[in-house]
Amino acid sequence: MRSPRGAPLNPPDCIVEYARIAEPRLRAFLDDKLRALEALPVALRDVADALRDYLLRGGKRLRGALLLLGHEAAGGHREAVLDASIGAELLHAYLLIHDDFMDQEIIWGRASPCSLAAFARRGPTSSSERRRRWPRGPSSR
């Protein structure tokens, strides 16, 4: 991130610390869910891997950090809300994915692929197969 004048902006230490704590916890949660998918009678591994990659591609983890910081500011202990903070991050990711699908966005943010593009790469390969999966077909914006 950069300021309007081009100087680098660094996130506050508390945000960096939260991301350091949250990443392994989020990774472990997703790995547990992937193992549980193996027992299902349908092949969901490709979609689950795409979702896992999307969720672990980084980010500020701001929502979870704010939840944790608010709880600590009110006198609580961080361990009591770590799982809830991961839930906030998962909810935020879900909302981004839902928005991408509804808008049929192909690019998000700093030219990094949005969730629709990530899932499309792992899904049907031809445009006619994609149209069957997404009735209006993904936009080429």
C-alpha positions in Angstrom: 0.0 0.0 0.0 1.1 3.5 -0.7 0.0 7.0 0.5 -1.3 9.5 -2.0 2.2 10.9 -2.2 3.7 7.5 -3.0 5.2 6.8 0.3 4.9 3.2 1.6 2.1 2.6 4.1 2.6 -0.1 6.6 -0.3 -1.7 8.5 -0.2 -1.2 12.2 1.6 -3.8 14.2 -1.6 -5.1 15.7 -3.0 -5.9 12.2 0.3 -7.6 11.2 0.3 -9.6 14.5 -3.3 -10.7 14.0 -2.6 -11.9 10.4 0.4 -13.9 11.8 -1.9 -15.6 14.3 -4.9 -16.0 12.0 -3.2 -17.5 9.0 -2.2 -20.9 10.5 -5.5 -21.1 12.3 -7.4 -20.5 9.0 -5.2 -22.9 7.2 -5.8 -25.7 9.8 -9.6 -25.1 9.6 -9.6 -25.4 5.8 -7.4 -28.4 5.9 -9.8 -30.1 8.3 -12.7 -29.3 6.0 -10.8 -30.7 2.9 -10.2 -33.9 4.7 -13.9 -34.2 5.6 -14.8 -33.6 1.9 -12.8 -36.8 0.9 -15.5 -38.9 2.6 -18.3 -37.5 0.4 -19.5 -39.4 -2.7 -19.0 -36.4 -5.0 -15.8 -35.0 -6.4 -15.4 -31.6 -4.8 -11.7 -31.5 -4.5 -11.0 -29.1 -7.4 -13.6 -26.5 -6.2 -12.4 -26.9 -2.6 -8.8 -26.4 -3.6 -9.7 -23.3 -5.5 -11.6 -22.0 -2.5 -8.8 -22.7 -0.2 -6.3 -21.0 -2.5 -8.6 -18.0 -2.7 -8.9 -17.8 1.1 -5.2 -18.2 1.8 -3.9 -15.8 -0.9 -3.2 -13.2 1.7 -4.8 -9.9 2.7 -4.9 -7.7 5.7 -7.4 -9.8 7.7 -8.8 -6.5 8.9 -12.2 -7.7 9.9 -11.0 -10.4 12.2 -8.4 -8.1 13.6 -11.0 -5.5 14.5 -13.2 -8.1 16.1 -10.2 -9.3 18.3 -9.1 -5.8 19.1 -12.6 -4.7 20.1 -12.9 -7.7 22.4 -9.5 -7.0 24.0 -10.4 -3.2 24.3 -13.5 -4.3 26.3 -11.3 -6.3 28.7 -11.7 -9.7 27.0 -9.0 -12.3 26.3 -8.0 -12.9 22.6 -8.3 -16.7 22.9 -12.0 -16.3 23.5 -12.7 -14.7 20.1 -10.0 -16.2 17.8 -12.5 -18.7 16.3 -15.1 -15.9 15.9 -12.5 -13.7 14.2 -11.7 -16.5 11.7 -15.5 -16.8 11.2 -15.5 -13.0 10.3 -12.8 -13.6 7.8 -14.7 -16.5 6.2 -17.8 -14.5 6.1 -16.0 -11.6 4.4 -14.5 -14.0 1.8 -17.9 -15.5 1.2 -19.3 -12.0 0.6 -16.5 -11.2 -1.9 -17.1 -14.5 -3.7 -20.8 -14.0 -3.8 -20.3 -10.4 -5.2 -17.9 -11.7 -7.9 -20.4 -14.3 -9.0 -23.3 -11.9 -9.0 -21.4 -9.3 -11.0 -19.6 -11.9 -13.0 -16.3 -10.1 -12.4 -13.1 -11.6 -13.8 -10.5 -9.2 -12.3 -10.5 -7.9 -8.7 -8.2 -5.5 -7.0 -4.7 -5.0 -8.3 -5.3 -7.2 -11.4 -5.4 -10.3 -9.3 -8.0 -12.9 -10.4 -11.3 -12.8 -8.6 -12.9 -15.9 -7.3 -14.9 -16.4 -10.5 -11.7 -16.6 -12.5 -10.1 -18.9 -10.0 -13.1 -21.3 -10.1 -13.4 -21.1 -13.9 -9.7 -22.1 -14.3 -10.4 -25.3 -12.4 -13.8 -25.9 -13.9 -15.0 -26.5 -17.5 -12.4 -25.5 -20.0 -14.5 -24.6 -23.1 -16.7 -21.5 -23.2 -19.7 -23.7 -24.1 -19.1 -25.8 -20.9 -18.8 -22.6 -18.9 -22.1 -21.3 -20.3 -23.8 -24.5 -19.1 -22.4 -23.9 -15.6 -23.1 -20.1 -15.6 -26.2 -19.4 -17.6 -25.2 -16.0 -18.8 -21.5 -17.0 -19.1 -18.7 -15.1 -17.3 -18.1 -11.6 -18.5 -14.9 -10.8 -20.3 -14.5 -7.4 -18.7 
